[in-house]
Amino acid sequence: MAETNIPTFKLNDGTEIPSFGFGVFKIPADGSTYKAVADALKLGYRHIDTAVAYFNEQEVGKAIKDSGIPRDQIWVTSKMWLQDFAYEDAKKAIDTSLNKLGLDYIDLYLIHQPYGKVDEAWKAMEEAKKAGKIRSIGVSNMTVKIWNEFVPKFATMPSVNQVQFNPYFQQKDLRKTMAKAHVTLEAWGPLGQGDKELFNEPILNDMAKKYGKDVGQIILRFEHQEGVIVFPKSVHEARIKSNKEIFDFELTSDEMDAIRALDRNGKGMHDPDAPGVKDQLLGAFDVHAND
């Protein structure tokens, strides 16, 4: 078993979340997810991020069970799909996730796409948290506009907002809004989904040479020092291992500023505010197709 030297961040509800984890988006449930999660756990990862709409909760749960690692040492995140946001559906969806994962509780449960009956889903999640089925609750893909539409009406402040984030897209306005409420940002696509231009940035390559790291590790280290939770995804054991090797060096404040300056102040590759996104998403995934 590899050592686990991953620092934690304290969320606004007092729970400690591993600041670095492993994502399983688009890893198929044909044994590939099981193997990837088993490898990640073997290599010292203790935070796994899945979702109902990834269709691989079952394999995640099996890999966790078979790992022999005590349950309280592994942080598990899943997410409710927007098909299930009506209150009664949401309650059912939480229990379904628990059953598929084979767990008594989920560490973090998120509103996966914030459209429609978000308030009803949130109420069901708040109740599940009180009942001990979920430890922390949060949202995802919330822009400032969507945040202002829903969050002021919530009785409980989300602990995290999981959004797209990388050095070209640093979500500065959103982070200001979240900072006021001590909400932690989780990054999806933390490596810019392998954007060649990003990986060819001269300053990132210079830092990689200086620290004896690769550009991906420099990017992940920058995000970690920004207080962002990251969980890069890979199915290759060598890459799963190297992604995690970012805790043995530290970027200087000048280097941090230089990477902050790469921000393009633009939109990401997914624009949650674009018209028609909700219908597009509902059309793309039917999480009850195999029920």
Protein Blocks (a to p, Z undefined) as FASTA:
>chain_A
ZZdfbdcdddfkopacdfbdcdfehiacehjmmmmmmmmmmnopabdcddfklopmmmmm
mmmmmnopafklpccdddddfklmpfklmmmmmmmmmmmnopabdfbdcdfbaghjlllm
mmmmmmmmmnopafbdcdehiafklmmmmmmmpmbdcfbdcddddfklgolmmmmmmmmn
opacddehklonopaklmmomklmmmmmmnopafklmmmmmmmmnopacddddfbfklmm
mmmmmmlcccdfklmmmmmmmpgoiacfbdfkbghklmmmmmmpccklmZZ
